[in-house]
Amino acid sequence: SGTGLTEYAYQLIGHMKPMLLKKDSIDELYALEVSERNNIRGLIITNTAFKRKIAAIPKNKYDVIHVTDQEIGFIAKIVKNAGMNAKVITTVHDLSRFEKGLHMGIGQKVYNRLVKGSTADAINYSDMILCNSSQTYETVGKMFGKKADIKVVLHGTNDNFFKTPLKEYVADGNKFIVGYIGALMYHKNVAFILNAANRLKRDRSIMFKLYGTGVENKALQSLKSRLKLTNAVFNGHLKEENKVNTYDSFNIFVFPSMYEGLGYPILEAQARGLPVIIYKYGKIPKEVRKYCFEAESPEHMARIIEDLKENSYGEKQRKKATEYARSFTWERCAKETLEVYKKLQASVII
């Protein structure tokens, strides 16, 4: 689907398979053909389906079982209760569900409570927890305690962002595009972007182009109408194969999220040579925010945009940020994860 969680599993498997010895193999275990876990009923169905799936697997079939998403961390408990000999690893990604004020509605709160229980199962029953950033590592420790071995393995950026040659920046005084690619959800703080656009309405050369879908779409469209913005356009869902060209059409990338487990879009934009503006007070991992511009308010974001438009993005700074973003590779992630597998596999008692 191109989302962070599915991208992780897809890229990890794809890059790890060529690293395996002939005697080694990877199986992909799915309880359901189509994911149904994004609601309370679906989470319960998924739990039941995995119990049946695990019960049918011979106890000695696997050395390691890797649960690639903590929100189905109940699998770790199912595996251990089934008496399987496999060591269990769970990857913990985004813990924004547990941040106060970031998710609205009674149904969402109940779902988040179930997910918290599932994440606790992952922590309590896994032999190893992999975290996608130092921020996630620290949050796991504070919220759940360090009941399993925990290690940070940074995720990567899609290879397409490296393979496609960088576009040479050419200033165009008649067109300056500020872009956003991401979900339209409350914690993504997209209203921040619209309020910045409101401060720049008089400069007709600056256009905001936003890509994404989500539950906040209606509210954001309403805000756009109230502010009478003609310089901001919502373009809906962006297909994965069009991402590189879309990033290359921007002059600046803005991503004022209030919370990210890692922040793939930031790395993607920097890998394409773009300056990135984030929200200064958002919980963005230090590994990712290193070369970002930090805006304290929509007014501040507008000023940074104006400054970058007038003075451009320094080539030295651009090169540093781009090289840094390109160090986040799936090959490295797969290699470090495979090392964890081997370490745990060596400790399996048959």
ABEGO torsion letter per residue (X at the ends): XGBAAAAAAAAAAAAAAAABBAABBBBBBBABABBAAABAAAAAAAAAAAAAAAAABBAAABABBBBABAAAAAAAAAAAAAGBABBBBBBBBBAAAABBGABBEAAAAAAAAAAAAAAAAAAAABABBBBABAAAAAAAAAAAEBABBBBBBBBBBBAAAAABBBBBBBBBAABBBBBBBEBBBAAAGAAAAAAAAAAAAABAABBBBBBEBEAAAAAAAAAAAAAGBAABBBAEBBBAAAAAAAAAABABBBBABABBAAGAAAAAAAAAGBBBBBBAABBBBAAAAAABBBBABAAAAAAAAAAAAAAEBBAAAAAAAAAAAAABBAAAAAAAAAAAAAAAAAABBX
